[in-house]
Amino acid sequence: MRLSTKSRYGVRALFDMAYNSGISPVKIMDISRRQEISPRYLEQIFQSLKKAGILKSKRGPHGGYYLARMPEQITVREILEAAEGDTLLVDCLDKRNGHKAPCKFESKCVTQTVWHDATETLSGFFSETTLKALCERAESMGIQKDYDLRFSYDI
């Protein structure tokens, strides 16, 4: 199984938002700088994440993108599905109406049971892993937070 850059960068970007900004709006350029992801590509990814209800945006000088829910309520599975469409390992497991031609080995394919079980295991793991859990891992790894300088004031 290989995840596309869209889903991998989506998870990285949302982790970055949760870790460095919480639920406050953050500029694409800040995420781009920290994660070394093209801002244009992030815009494309964020459109899928907005459509899925994971992100929201706010216009204006203190605007940007922000998480639609708390980090503990957003799972890696949600992010992957918003970016990829699903988390299936193989096409033959896709049962959505009209999506794929039915497999001629549908009811007599032992390998399909392996792909099904593996997909279920991975889906369970991705469903249990939240952005908050990723933030906790980052803290335990000693990853420094990059606080947004827009809100720093000198007197």
C-alpha positions as CSV (number, residue, x, y, z in Angstrom):
1,M,0.0,0.0,0.0
2,R,1.3,3.4,-0.9
3,L,-0.5,6.6,0.1
4,S,-0.3,9.5,-2.3
5,T,1.5,12.7,-1.5
6,K,-1.9,14.3,-1.2
7,S,-2.9,12.2,1.8
8,R,0.5,12.2,3.4
9,Y,0.8,16.0,3.1
10,G,-2.7,16.4,4.3
11,V,-2.0,14.5,7.5
12,R,1.3,16.5,7.9
13,A,-0.4,19.8,7.3
14,L,-3.3,19.1,9.7
15,F,-0.9,17.8,12.4
16,D,1.1,21.0,11.9
17,M,-2.0,23.1,12.4
18,A,-3.1,21.2,15.5
19,Y,0.4,21.3,17.0
20,N,1.4,24.8,16.3
21,S,-1.9,26.7,16.2
22,G,-4.6,24.6,17.9
23,I,-7.9,25.8,16.5
24,S,-6.7,29.3,15.7
25,P,-6.5,30.3,12.0
26,V,-3.1,29.7,10.3
27,K,-1.7,30.9,7.0
28,I,-0.9,28.5,4.3
29,M,2.6,30.1,4.0
30,D,3.4,29.2,7.7
31,I,2.5,25.5,7.1
32,S,4.3,25.5,3.8
33,R,7.5,26.9,5.5
34,R,7.4,24.4,8.4
35,Q,6.5,21.3,6.4
36,E,8.3,22.2,3.1
37,I,5.2,21.7,1.1
38,S,4.3,23.9,-1.9
39,P,1.6,26.5,-0.9
40,R,-0.2,25.8,-4.2
41,Y,-0.4,22.1,-3.5
42,L,-1.5,22.8,0.1
43,E,-4.4,24.9,-1.4
44,Q,-5.5,22.0,-3.5
45,I,-5.3,19.6,-0.6
46,F,-7.2,22.0,1.7
47,Q,-10.0,22.3,-0.8
48,S,-10.7,18.5,-0.3
49,L,-10.4,18.9,3.4
50,K,-12.8,21.8,3.5
51,K,-15.3,19.9,1.4
52,A,-15.1,17.0,3.9
53,G,-15.8,19.3,6.8
54,I,-12.4,18.9,8.4
55,L,-11.2,22.5,7.7
56,K,-12.8,25.9,7.7
57,S,-11.3,29.2,6.5
58,K,-11.6,32.8,7.6
59,R,-10.8,35.8,5.5
60,G,-8.9,38.9,6.6
61,P,-5.6,39.9,8.2
62,H,-6.0,37.5,11.1
63,G,-7.6,34.8,8.8
64,G,-6.4,31.6,7.4
65,Y,-7.4,28.0,7.7
66,Y,-8.5,26.4,11.0
67,L,-9.7,23.0,12.2
68,A,-13.4,22.6,12.1
69,R,-13.3,20.5,15.2
70,M,-11.0,19.8,18.1
71,P,-7.9,17.8,17.3
72,E,-9.1,14.8,19.4
73,Q,-12.2,14.6,17.2
74,I,-10.3,14.4,13.8
75,T,-8.9,11.0,12.9
76,V,-6.2,10.1,10.4
77,R,-8.8,8.0,8.6
78,E,-11.0,11.0,8.0
79,I,-8.1,12.9,6.5
80,L,-7.0,10.0,4.3
81,E,-10.5,9.4,3.0
82,A,-10.9,13.1,2.2
83,A,-7.7,13.0,0.2
84,E,-7.9,9.6,-1.3
85,G,-11.6,8.9,-1.4
86,D,-11.3,5.6,0.6
87,T,-8.7,3.6,2.5
88,L,-9.1,0.3,0.6
89,L,-6.0,-1.6,-0.1
90,V,-7.4,-3.0,-3.4
91,D,-10.1,-2.0,-5.9
92,C,-11.9,-5.3,-5.7
93,L,-13.1,-4.4,-2.1
94,D,-14.9,-1.3,-3.3
95,K,-18.6,-2.1,-3.1
96,R,-20.0,1.4,-3.8
97,N,-22.7,1.4,-6.4
98,G,-21.5,1.6,-10.0
99,H,-17.9,2.3,-9.0
100,K,-16.0,-0.8,-10.3
101,A,-17.0,-3.8,-12.4
102,P,-17.6,-6.7,-10.1
103,C,-14.7,-9.1,-9.7
104,K,-15.4,-12.4,-11.4
105,F,-13.8,-14.2,-8.5
106,E,-16.0,-12.2,-6.0
107,S,-17.3,-15.2,-3.9
108,K,-14.4,-17.6,-4.4
109,C,-11.3,-15.5,-3.9
110,V,-9.3,-16.4,-0.8
111,T,-6.9,-13.5,-1.4
112,Q,-9.8,-11.0,-1.2
113,T,-10.3,-12.1,2.4
114,V,-6.7,-11.2,3.2
115,W,-7.1,-7.8,1.6
116,H,-10.3,-7.3,3.5
117,D,-8.8,-8.2,6.8
118,A,-5.8,-6.0,6.2
119,T,-8.0,-3.1,5.2
120,E,-10.1,-3.5,8.4
121,T,-7.0,-3.6,10.6
122,L,-5.5,-0.5,9.0
123,S,-8.9,1.3,9.0
124,G,-9.2,0.6,12.7
125,F,-5.8,1.9,13.4
126,F,-6.4,5.1,11.4
127,S,-9.7,5.6,13.1
128,E,-8.2,5.4,16.5
129,T,-5.3,7.8,15.7
130,T,-6.4,11.4,16.1
131,L,-4.6,14.7,15.5
132,K,-4.3,15.0,19.3
133,A,-2.5,11.7,19.5
134,L,-0.1,12.9,16.8
135,C,0.5,16.1,18.8
136,E,1.2,13.9,21.9
137,R,3.7,11.9,19.9
138,A,5.4,15.0,18.7
139,E,5.8,16.3,22.3
140,S,7.2,13.0,23.4
141,M,9.7,13.2,20.5
142,G,10.8,16.6,21.6
143,I,9.6,18.4,18.5
144,Q,9.6,22.2,19.1
145,K,6.4,24.2,18.5
146,D,6.7,27.1,16.1
147,Y,4.4,29.7,17.6
148,D,2.7,32.1,15.3
149,L,4.5,35.4,15.4
150,R,1.4,37.4,14.2
151,F,0.1,37.3,17.8
152,S,3.4,38.5,19.5
153,Y,3.3,42.0,20.8
154,D,6.1,44.1,22.3
155,I,5.4,46.9,24.7
